[in-house]
Amino acid sequence: MIAAYALIAGLLAGLAAGGSFKTISELHLRGELIILVTFVVQGVARGRLVGTTANLWGTIIWLGASVLLVGLLALNFSHAGAVIAAAGTLLNAVVVLANGAMPVLPAGGLHVAAASISSASGGFYSIAQPGMLAVWAGDVLPLSVLGQTYLMSVGDVLLGVGVAIVVASSMTNVQAGALCS
């Protein structure tokens, strides 16, 4: 879901900055098809797509896909935002690897939603417990969109911002080096 919001945010930011859909069609990433497939594999592996359920193998596949995604993003560091997206992906992988699951810390009225996410995920998500590492980087940030509330991680935010920057900068032909000068 974060990828869809990031794409929309990137498109809107690109248009607001004077970009066009014509220039985004010229965006070419190294391994772009593999990047898209990897995002889908991650969604299936963690049981977040309709009709899928995660398990230990799903978590292992998700971690492998995350490592692949970080590598593919590294090949595209010349694109503004790719470093940020890679950092978010890596942070999510480190948190899951450290805890064996993505810690979920329900906020406000999200206790029921968090419990259902945790149980429906087949083990990819786990309600935060004492002794878990880097819970602050788990799914602890509430996001409400169109009456639906989601929990996101710091890594999700970084990944989303990175994807939005890649999209917006491609619409305005801004390269990573140009952002730093």
C-alpha positions in Angstrom: 0.0 0.0 0.0 2.9 2.4 0.8 4.2 2.0 -2.8 0.8 3.1 -4.2 0.7 6.2 -2.0 4.3 6.9 -2.8 3.7 6.7 -6.5 0.7 9.1 -6.2 2.6 11.5 -4.0 5.5 11.5 -6.5 3.2 12.1 -9.4 1.5 15.0 -7.6 4.9 16.5 -6.5 6.3 16.1 -10.0 3.3 17.9 -11.5 3.4 20.6 -8.9 7.1 21.2 -9.7 6.3 21.7 -13.3 7.1 18.2 -14.5 5.2 16.2 -17.0 4.0 12.7 -17.6 6.0 12.7 -20.9 9.4 12.9 -19.0 8.4 10.2 -16.5 8.0 7.8 -19.5 11.7 8.3 -20.1 12.6 7.0 -16.6 14.8 4.0 -16.9 16.1 2.2 -13.9 18.6 -0.6 -13.9 16.6 -3.8 -13.2 13.3 -2.0 -13.2 11.2 -5.1 -14.0 13.0 -7.0 -11.3 12.4 -4.2 -8.8 8.7 -4.3 -9.6 8.5 -8.1 -9.3 10.5 -7.9 -6.0 7.9 -5.5 -4.5 5.2 -8.0 -5.5 7.2 -11.0 -4.0 7.5 -9.0 -0.8 3.8 -8.4 -0.6 3.0 -12.1 -1.2 5.7 -13.3 1.2 4.4 -11.3 4.1 0.8 -12.2 3.5 -0.4 -8.6 2.7 -1.9 -9.3 -0.7 -5.4 -10.7 -1.0 -5.5 -14.5 -0.7 -1.9 -14.8 0.7 -0.7 -15.9 4.1 2.8 -15.6 5.4 4.8 -18.1 7.4 8.5 -18.7 8.3 9.4 -19.3 4.7 7.5 -16.2 3.7 9.6 -14.2 6.1 12.8 -15.7 4.8 11.7 -15.0 1.2 10.8 -11.4 2.2 14.2 -10.9 3.7 15.9 -12.3 0.6 13.8 -10.0 -1.6 14.7 -7.1 0.6 18.4 -7.8 0.1 17.9 -8.1 -3.7 15.9 -4.8 -3.6 18.6 -2.9 -1.7 21.2 -4.2 -4.3 19.0 -3.2 -7.2 18.4 0.3 -5.7 22.2 0.6 -5.2 22.5 0.2 -9.0 20.3 3.2 -9.3 21.8 5.6 -6.8 22.2 8.2 -9.6 18.4 8.6 -9.4 17.3 11.1 -6.7 15.6 9.1 -4.0 17.1 5.7 -4.6 19.4 6.0 -1.6 16.5 6.9 0.7 14.4 4.0 -0.7 17.3 1.6 -0.1 17.8 2.9 3.4 14.1 2.3 4.2 14.2 -1.2 2.8 17.4 -2.0 4.7 16.0 -0.7 8.0 12.9 -2.8 7.6 15.0 -5.9 6.9 17.2 -5.2 9.9 14.2 -4.9 12.2 12.6 -8.1 10.9 15.9 -10.0 11.1 16.6 -8.8 14.6 13.2 -9.8 15.9 12.1 -12.7 13.6 9.1 -10.5 12.8 8.1 -6.9 12.2 7.1 -5.5 15.6 3.7 -3.8 15.7 3.1 -1.3 18.4 -0.6 -0.4 18.4 -1.3 3.3 18.9 -4.6 4.8 20.2 -7.6 2.8 18.9 -5.5 0.5 16.7 -5.2 -2.3 19.2 -7.8 -4.5 17.5 -6.4 -3.7 14.0 -2.8 -4.5 15.2 -3.9 -7.8 16.7 -5.7 -8.8 13.6 -2.7 -7.9 11.4 -0.4 -9.9 13.7 -2.6 -13.0 13.6 -3.5 -12.8 9.9 0.1 -12.4 8.9 1.1 -15.9 9.8 4.1 -14.6 11.8 5.5 -11.8 9.7 4.1 -9.3 12.1 4.2 -9.6 15.9 2.8 -7.4 18.6 5.7 -5.6 20.3 6.9 -7.4 23.4 9.5 -6.5 26.0 13.0 -7.6 24.8 12.2 -6.9 21.1 14.9 -4.8 19.4 14.4 -1.5 17.7 10.6 -1.5 18.2 10.7 2.3 17.4 11.6 1.2 13.8 8.7 -1.3 13.6 5.1 -0.6 12.5 4.5 2.1 15.1 3.4 5.1 13.0 -0.3 5.5 12.3 -1.4 6.7 8.9 -5.1 7.5 8.2 -6.1 7.6 4.5 -9.8 7.8 3.4 -11.1 6.6 6.8 -8.7 3.6 6.9 -5.8 3.6 9.4 -2.6 1.8 8.8 0.5 1.2 10.8 3.8 2.0 9.1 7.4 1.7 10.0 10.2 4.3 9.8 11.5 2.1 6.9 8.2 2.3 5.1 8.3 6.1 5.4 11.8 6.2 4.0 11.0 3.8 1.2 7.8 5.8 0.3 9.7 9.1 0.3 12.5 7.6 -1.8 10.0 6.2 -4.4 8.1 9.5 -4.5 11.4 11.4 -5.1 12.4 9.0 -7.9 9.0 9.6 -9.6 8.9 13.4 -9.0 12.5 13.9 -10.1 12.0 11.8 -13.2 9.1 14.1 -14.2 11.3 17.2 -13.8 14.6 15.6 -15.1 16.4 16.2 -11.8 19.3 13.9 -11.1 20.7 13.0 -7.6 23.8 15.2 -8.1 21.6 18.2 -9.0 19.9 17.9 -5.6 23.2 18.1 -3.8 24.6 21.2 -5.6 
